[in-house]
Amino acid sequence: MSPCLAKSADKCSLTQKSASPNNSGSPRDFFMSAKTPHEIDFDEIVGQRRAKSILKFHLLGYKGDQIISPIIFVGPKGGGKSFMSTALARRLKRRDSIAPKIFVEINCSVLKDFPHFVGSIVFPHVINNDVTLFFDEASELPHDVTMALLTILNPNDENKNSLMFNGNRLEFDLRRVSWIFATSEIQKVFSPLVDRLERLDLEEYDLNELAMIVVRNTKSITIEDKTLHNVALVLRGNPRAAQKMATKIKQYCTFNKTEIFDGNHWSDLIKMLQILPMGLSPIELSILTVLKSRSECSLTQLSAKTGMSRESLQKEIEVYLLKNDLIEIRQRGRAI
């Protein structure tokens, strides 16, 4: 099996310490008062109270009958879908064991077809194993794999399903095989398949939660509260961006031989990395510059000015600007 298709991680353990959100104090206060997370409560995950509450319900049921409903996490790119999925997988224990099931991560864009799925995933990992299958980028599932999953995941009283493949009967027992999916494009996932899954839409992260993620990933560094807030302002509401920024802060502190990161350090890092207000990209800034010079501008004109295609402007570039009310769509085009 190709390592780019599936990754086995059957030695997962819960050792990370983390904070419990509350309504007072700074993000660093939350972190410094953190306790080892309870196995069911997902304390190591920042925010996502609704999703964590629902997962807790399902885990309590799993502890009784070893069955958890197939779940699909829905959220934007970098929004924490994979982190939530692996956190859940670590808690799905094998029968009569404290060890988690084998964890197999599948990049759906690499799956060719159902025979490929059976040969690279089902035979080596599923048959006679306790396993959690994580389908990342579920919108890219091949059609025949999707059709097979409709049969495999069809709910029934026995919690078992089977199908024939090249003369072999493939058995799927929900007590032994757990199913997790993730996508940022739920509209592309076949509706009957979504109907068979427990859908969990991830919530947006607020500034305090983004700051907390930075803190958790810079444990040896003290970041001033005001500076931490200013850092959060450029993270675009994205937890992955928070993790990446934490790495840059650690690198900065390492080569400057400091364990304290204050406003002066942040100003210096802004200059070094050319960080724009609100975390804007240079292309987004160029769009704002164009629109500032005229009352309205068509997508065709913006495409010519920026060198970006109309599709790229619509689906990628202007989304953040629209979300933050920096531009608006009018009958004749875009305007500030």
C-alpha positions in Angstrom: 0.0 0.0 0.0 1.2 3.5 -0.9 2.1 5.6 2.2 0.5 8.6 0.6 -2.9 6.7 0.6 -3.0 5.5 4.1 -1.1 6.0 7.3 -1.3 3.5 10.2 -1.0 4.9 13.7 -2.1 2.1 16.0 0.1 3.3 18.9 -1.8 6.5 19.6 -1.9 7.7 23.2 -3.5 10.5 25.2 -0.7 12.3 26.8 -1.3 15.9 25.8 -2.2 18.5 28.5 -4.5 21.3 27.6 -6.8 24.0 28.9 -10.5 24.1 29.6 -12.2 27.2 28.3 -14.0 29.5 30.7 -15.4 33.0 30.7 -12.7 34.9 32.4 -8.9 35.5 32.3 -6.5 35.5 29.4 -5.7 32.6 27.0 -2.5 32.2 28.9 -4.4 31.9 32.2 -6.4 29.1 30.6 -3.3 27.3 29.5 -1.4 27.7 32.8 -4.4 26.2 34.7 -4.8 23.3 32.3 -5.2 19.8 33.5 -4.8 16.5 31.8 -7.9 16.1 29.6 -10.6 13.7 30.5 -10.9 10.9 27.9 -14.4 11.8 26.9 -14.4 15.6 27.3 -11.9 16.5 24.5 -10.3 19.1 26.6 -7.3 19.3 24.4 -9.4 20.7 21.6 -9.9 24.5 21.7 -13.5 25.7 21.1 -16.0 23.5 19.2 -18.3 23.1 22.2 -21.2 21.8 20.2 -19.2 19.2 18.3 -17.4 18.0 21.5 -20.8 17.7 23.3 -22.2 15.5 20.5 -19.0 13.4 20.4 -19.2 12.9 24.1 -22.7 11.5 23.7 -21.5 9.1 21.0 -18.5 8.0 23.0 -20.6 7.1 26.0 -22.7 4.9 23.8 -19.5 3.4 22.3 -18.3 2.4 25.7 -21.5 0.3 26.1 -21.8 -1.5 22.7 -18.5 -0.7 20.8 -20.6 1.0 18.1 -20.3 4.7 17.0 -22.3 6.2 14.2 -20.3 7.0 11.1 -19.3 10.7 11.4 -18.5 13.4 8.9 -16.8 16.6 10.0 -17.7 19.6 7.8 -15.6 22.8 8.0 -13.3 25.2 6.0 -9.8 24.3 5.0 -7.5 24.5 8.1 -10.5 24.5 10.4 -9.6 21.6 12.5 -11.3 18.6 10.8 -8.3 16.3 10.8 -7.4 17.3 14.4 -11.0 16.5 15.6 -10.9 13.2 13.7 -7.7 12.0 15.1 -8.7 13.1 18.6 -11.9 11.0 18.2 -10.0 8.0 16.8 -7.6 8.0 19.8 -10.7 7.4 22.0 -12.1 4.5 20.1 -10.6 1.6 22.0 -10.2 -2.0 20.8 -12.4 -4.7 22.4 -11.2 -5.7 25.8 -8.2 -3.3 25.5 -7.2 0.1 26.6 -5.3 0.6 23.3 -7.1 2.5 20.4 -8.1 0.8 17.2 -5.7 0.8 14.3 -6.0 4.2 12.6 -5.9 4.4 8.8 -6.0 7.8 7.2 -7.2 7.8 3.6 -6.7 10.6 1.1 -9.8 10.2 -1.0 -8.2 12.1 -3.9 -5.7 9.3 -4.3 -8.3 6.5 -4.3 -8.7 5.3 -7.9 -11.8 3.1 -7.7 -13.5 0.4 -5.5 -11.0 -2.4 -6.4 -8.2 0.0 -5.4 -10.0 0.6 -2.1 -10.5 -3.1 -1.4 -6.9 -4.0 -2.3 -5.1 -1.2 -0.5 -7.5 -0.6 2.5 -10.0 -3.4 3.1 -7.8 -6.5 2.7 -4.7 -5.3 4.6 -6.4 -3.3 7.3 -10.1 -4.1 7.7 -10.5 -7.8 7.5 -10.3 -9.4 11.0 -9.1 -6.1 12.5 -10.4 -3.5 14.9 -9.8 -0.3 12.9 -10.9 3.3 12.5 -11.0 4.5 8.9 -10.6 8.2 8.3 -11.6 9.5 4.8 -10.1 12.9 4.4 -11.3 15.1 1.5 -14.5 13.0 1.3 -15.8 15.1 -1.6 -13.2 13.3 -3.8 -14.5 9.8 -3.2 -14.7 7.9 -6.5 -18.3 7.1 -7.5 -18.1 3.3 -7.2 -16.6 3.6 -3.7 -19.4 6.0 -2.7 -22.0 3.4 -4.0 -20.3 0.6 -2.1 -20.4 2.8 1.1 -24.1 3.1 0.7 -24.4 -0.6 1.3 -21.6 -0.9 3.8 -23.0 1.9 6.0 -26.7 1.1 5.6 -28.2 1.1 9.1 -29.8 -2.1 10.5 -30.4 -3.9 13.8 -27.4 -6.2 13.4 -24.9 -3.4 12.7 -23.3 -5.5 10.0 -23.3 -5.4 6.2 -21.6 -7.3 3.5 -21.1 -7.1 -0.3 -19.5 -9.3 -2.9 -16.2 -8.5 -4.6 -14.6 -10.9 -7.1 -16.3 -13.9 -5.6 -15.4 -12.9 -2.0 -17.9 -11.8 0.5 -16.6 -8.8 2.4 -18.0 -8.4 5.9 -18.2 -5.1 7.7 -19.0 -5.1 11.4 -19.6 -1.6 12.9 -18.4 -3.0 16.2 -15.0 -3.6 14.7 -14.8 -0.9 12.0 -15.4 2.8 12.9 -15.9 5.3 10.1 -14.9 9.0 10.1 -15.1 11.4 7.1 -14.1 15.0 6.7 -14.8 17.6 3.9 -14.7 21.3 3.2 -17.1 20.8 0.3 -20.1 19.0 1.6 -22.2 19.9 -1.4 -20.0 17.5 -3.5 -20.6 14.5 -1.3 -23.4 12.2 -2.5 -26.5 13.1 -0.5 -27.6 9.5 0.3 -24.1 8.9 1.8 -24.4 12.1 3.9 -27.8 10.8 5.1 -26.0 7.7 6.5 -23.5 9.8 8.5 -23.7 12.0 11.6 -22.9 15.4 10.3 -20.9 17.7 12.6 -20.4 21.2 11.3 -17.4 22.9 13.0 -17.9 26.4 14.4 -15.9 29.5 13.7 -13.0 30.3 16.0 -13.1 33.6 17.9 -10.0 35.6 18.7 -9.7 34.2 22.2 -9.7 30.6 20.9 -7.1 31.4 18.2 -4.9 33.1 20.8 -5.3 29.9 23.0 -4.1 27.8 20.1 -1.0 30.0 19.7 -0.3 29.7 23.5 -0.6 25.9 23.4 1.9 25.7 20.6 4.4 28.1 22.2 4.6 26.5 25.7 8.2 27.6 26.5 7.5 31.3 25.5 5.6 34.0 27.4 3.6 36.1 25.1 2.2 39.4 26.5 -1.6 39.4 26.5 -2.0 42.5 24.3 0.6 41.1 21.8 -1.3 37.8 21.8 -4.5 39.6 20.9 -2.7 41.4 18.1 -1.4 38.1 16.8 -4.9 36.7 16.8 -6.1 39.6 14.7 -4.1 38.5 11.6 -5.0 34.7 11.8 -8.1 35.0 9.6 -10.2 32.9 12.0 -8.1 29.9 11.0 -6.7 27.5 13.6 -4.1 26.1 11.2 -2.9 29.6 10.7 -2.6 29.9 14.4 -0.4 26.8 14.6 1.8 28.1 11.8 2.2 31.5 13.4 3.1 29.8 16.7 5.9 28.0 14.8 7.2 31.3 13.4 7.1 32.9 16.9 9.1 30.0 18.3 11.6 30.4 15.5 11.9 34.1 16.1 12.4 33.6 19.8 15.0 30.9 19.2 17.3 33.1 16.9 16.7 36.1 19.2 17.5 34.0 22.3 14.4 35.2 24.2 11.6 33.4 26.1 9.4 36.5 26.2 7.5 37.8 23.1 6.3 41.3 23.4 4.9 44.1 21.2 8.3 45.2 19.9 9.1 41.6 18.9 5.7 41.3 17.2 6.4 44.6 15.3 9.7 43.2 14.2 8.2 39.9 13.1 5.5 41.8 11.1 8.2 43.6 9.2 10.2 40.5 8.6 7.2 38.5 7.3 5.5 41.4 5.7 2.3 40.6 7.5 -0.6 42.8 6.4 -3.5 44.1 8.6 -6.2 41.4 9.2 -3.8 38.9 7.6 -4.7 40.1 4.2 -2.8 38.6 1.2 -1.0 40.9 -1.3 -3.6 39.9 -3.9 -6.5 40.8 -1.6 -4.8 44.2 -0.9 -4.4 44.8 -4.6 -8.1 44.2 -5.1 -8.9 46.8 -2.4 -6.5 49.2 -4.0 -8.2 48.8 -7.4 -11.7 49.2 -6.0 -10.6 52.3 -4.0 -9.8 54.1 -7.2 -13.2 53.5 -8.8 -16.8 53.2 -7.7 -17.4 49.7 -9.2 -15.3 47.1 -11.0 -16.4 44.0 -12.9 -14.8 40.6 -12.3 -13.3 40.8 -15.8 -11.6 44.1 -15.0 -10.4 42.7 -11.6 -9.1 39.6 -13.4 -7.1 41.8 -15.9 -5.8 44.0 -13.1 -4.7 41.2 -10.8 -3.8 38.5 -13.3 -6.1 36.1 -11.5 -8.8 34.1 -13.3 -12.5 35.0 -12.7 -13.0 31.6 -11.0 -10.1 32.1 -8.7 -11.3 35.5 -7.7 -14.8 34.2 -7.0 -14.0 31.0 -5.2 -10.8 31.9 -3.4 -9.7 35.6 -3.3 -12.8 37.6 -2.6 -14.3 35.2 0.0 -12.4 36.6 2.9 -13.0 40.2 1.8 -16.7 39.6 1.5 -16.8 37.8 4.9 -15.3 40.8 6.6 -17.4 43.4 4.7 -14.4 44.9 3.0 -16.1 44.6 -0.4 -19.6 44.1 -1.6 -21.2 42.6 -4.8 -23.3 45.0 -6.8 -25.2 44.6 -10.1 -22.3 45.9 -12.2 -19.5 44.3 -10.2 -17.5 44.7 -7.0 -17.2 47.8 -4.8 -15.8 48.9 -1.5 
